[in-house]
Amino acid sequence: MKIDYQEPSKDLLMRIDIHEKYGSANIDVWTNDLLKPQAGMKILDVGCGAGKLSFLFNEYTKGGAQITGGDFSEELLEKARAKNSETGSTIDFQFLDFNQPFKFADNTFDLCTSAFAIYYASDLDFTFGEAHRVLRSPDAVSGNTGGRLFVSGPLPENKQMFYDIIKEATGAAIPPMPGSSRFKGDIFNTIDKIFAKTELHKFENHLTFPEVAPFIDYVRASLGEDRKLWTSMFNGKDEYEALIGKIEAVAKKWFDRDGKLVMTKVVGGILATK
């Protein structure tokens, strides 16, 4: 299944900023509590983007883990490398296309992670097979378990308010999202088939917007003109701006009724052991 989609980095970074500014829960704390990365670990972060998760693990382990971050966006890798230099970190940021063979030896990593990225893989069996290959195998002699895979992404019930406002504004069906539409089904099942043990964890973050403007910023960062997932709803800049106007009108109606806009991010975390 080829997914012809690449998200502009400015949209991704805008949404991350909004999650942190208006959210009630911290996904970084949840991730660290779940994974507990340790000094001495070898960690691969697939689809690392600007390095958010890589830097999180680096800070948590006080620089004691050997971390590799891989992404196919040179723009985002440059941002990650710049922060690497600024913070004096030693994370290895390199080009990685998860639709191609990973350029690492078998049994290399203790932990392989991918936050909101790997579910765009064209061939799930191939990509998660590569993740399985590069993770450390279990050792029957020492009793050590195998390396772990952690994949996070939106669940089907994610940001329901966002979709409800758009449906009311347009009267149109929401196009299928590759992340939420695949996560609990194809993605979980593929990982469960390949790995020895698989668990699904859930994280909820209630974003409370005290005014309409930041919600519309979020909408724009999700429906940007170059975001191919949404182009069935508009054709060109004029139709895009008209669509934003309709969404803003409904959002204002909801805000006047409720005094706020609350959107719940519902994220799944698939934790699997080789």
N, C-alpha and C positions, 0 to 999 in steps of 0.2 A: 504494500500500500504506500504509494509515493505521496508525501504531503508537501505541496508546493507552497511553502510558507516560511518567511523569515521576518521576525519582528524587529522593527527599528529600535535601536538601543535606547533612544530618548524616551520612548513609550514605556519600556520595561523599567527604566530607572525612575520615571515619574510615578509609576504605580507602587514601586517599592517604597519610595518616599512617603506616599499617601498612606500606605499600610502602617508605617512606623509612626506617622504623625497623628493619625486618627484612630488607630487600633487600640483595643482593650487588652490584648494579650501579645506576648512576644514569641514569635515563632523560633527565634534563635535559642531562647531558653529551652523551649520544648525540644528542639533538635538536639542540643547538647545533653539534656537530661535523658533522652532516649538512647543516644549513641555513646555518650561518655568516651570521646576520643582520648587516647593516652599518648604521652610522650613515648617515642620509640616506634610508634606505628608508621606504616607507609600508607598514605591515603591518596586516592585518585578521585578528583571531583570532575565529573563529566558534564559538559555544558556549563562551565563555571561562570560564564559571562564576565562581569567586571570583578569577580573574585569574592563575592559576598560570603559564600560558605567556606571557601578556602581560608579567608582571613579570620572567620569565626573559629575554625578549628585551630588555626595557628595561635590565636589569642588564648583559647581554652587550654591548650597544651603548653603555653608559655614558650612557643617556638620549638618545642621538643619533638614534634612529629615531622616526618618527611612528606611534604605535601606537593602533589602535582595537580595543577588545574589545567583542563583542556577545553578549548572552544574553537569553533570555526569562524567566529567573528573577530577579525584582526582589530577592529575598532574597540571592541570590549576588552580584548587582550591587552591593548595598549593602555587602557585605563587601569587594568589590573597591575600591569608592570610598573606604571607610574606610582601607584599606591605602594607597591612592593618597595620601590626605591625610597619613597617618602618615609615609610615606617621602619625601614631597615630589615624587612622580612626576607626570607630566603625561599619563598614558594617558587616552584618551577612552573611558570605559565607558558603553555605551548599550544600550537595548533592541533586540534583533534576534531575529526569528523566522525560522529558516532554511527554513520552509515557505512564506514570503511573499517577495515581491520585496525584494532588498537595497536600502536607501535610499542608494545611492552611484552616482556617475556611472560610465560605461564607462571602462575603462583607468585606474583610479585607483591600484591597489595593486601593489607589487612582489612581495609575498608574502601569501598567504591560508592560514591554518592552522586546523585543528580537531582537538583532542585528545579522543578518547573521547566524541564528541558527535554529529557530523553524520551518523553512520550510522543515527540514528533518524529521518532525514528520510523524509517520506511519499512524495515523488516524487523519486527520485534524479536523474533527467534534469533536472528543474527546478532543484533546489538546486545541483547541480554546474555547471549551465548559468549560474546566477547568479554562482557563484564565478569561472567562466571570463570572464564579461562584465566584472566589476569589476577583473580583473587586467590589467596593462599588456600591450599587444600587442607582438609583436616589431617591431623597426625595421630594415628591409632596408638603409637608408642608413648607419646607424651600426654595424650588425651586432649590436646588442643583442638578446639573446634575450627572449622573453616572460616575463611574471611567472610565479611558481611557486605551485602548490598543494601543501600538505602535510597529509595526513590520517592520524592514527594511531588504532589500535583493536586489539582482541583478535583473534588468529588462531584457527582452529578447535582447535589443540592447546593453547590457553591454559589454565592452572591445572587440568591434568588430575587431579591428586591431590584437589583440592577436589570435583570432580564424582564421582570414584571413591568417596570417603568417603560422599557423600550417597546415591549409588546403593546402596552396601552397607547403609547405615542404613535406607533406605526400600524397597528392592526396586522402585523406580519409575523410569521413564525421566525423564531430565533434560529440562525444557521447552526448546525452541529459544531461543537467545539472539540478539536482533536484531543485535548487534555481530559476534560471531564467525561466526555462520551466514551473514552477508552480505558480510563484509569481502573475502575473496579472490575471491568470485564476483561478485555483482551490483555491489558498490561499485567494485572494481577495473575491471571491464569497462565500467562506465558512464564512469568517469574516462578510461579508455584510449580510449574512443570519442570523447570531447569534446576532449581535449587532444592536442597534437602529440607529446609524449613522456611515457611513464609508466614508473616504476620501483617495484619493491616491495623494501623493506628490512626487516630483522628485528632485533628487540631481545629479549634474554632476561634475566630477572631472577629469581634463585633466592631465594625468601623462606624463611629458616630460622627456625622457631618453636621456641624452647628450652623451651617448655611449651605445654600445650593451650589455656590461657585466651586468649592473643591470637589464636589460630586461630579460636576460637569467636566472639571479637569480630568477626573478619573475616566469619565465616558470618552473624552477625546483621546486619552492615552490607550483606550481599548478599541476605539472605532476609527483610528487614524486612517487617512486616505490610502496610505500604503500598507494597511493591514488587510491582507487579502481575504481573511476569514469573513469580513463583513461587507464586502463589495457587492453582494447581492442586494443590499438595501439602498445603494446610491451609485450614481455614475457621474463622477467629476466633482469639482469643488463646490459648485452651486447646490447640487443635490445633497452633498455632505453637510453643508452649513444649514440647509433647510431641515435636514434630519436632526441635527443638533438642536435647532430651535424648537422642534416638536418635543424632543426629549426634555429639554429645559422647562418647557411649559408644564408638562406632567409632573416633573420633579418639584416645581414650585407649588403645584396643587397639593402634592403629598406633604410637602414641608409645611404649608399653611395649615393643613389638617392635623399633623402630628407634632409640629414644633421642632422637628429634627428629621434627619434621614439616617436610618440604621441599616447597614448592609453587612451581612455575616459571611465572612470568608470561611469556607469549610474545606480543609486540606486533608488529604490522605497521605500517610507515610507507610510505604511498603518496606518492611525490614525482612531481609532474607539471609539465610546462612548457607554457605556452600557445603 
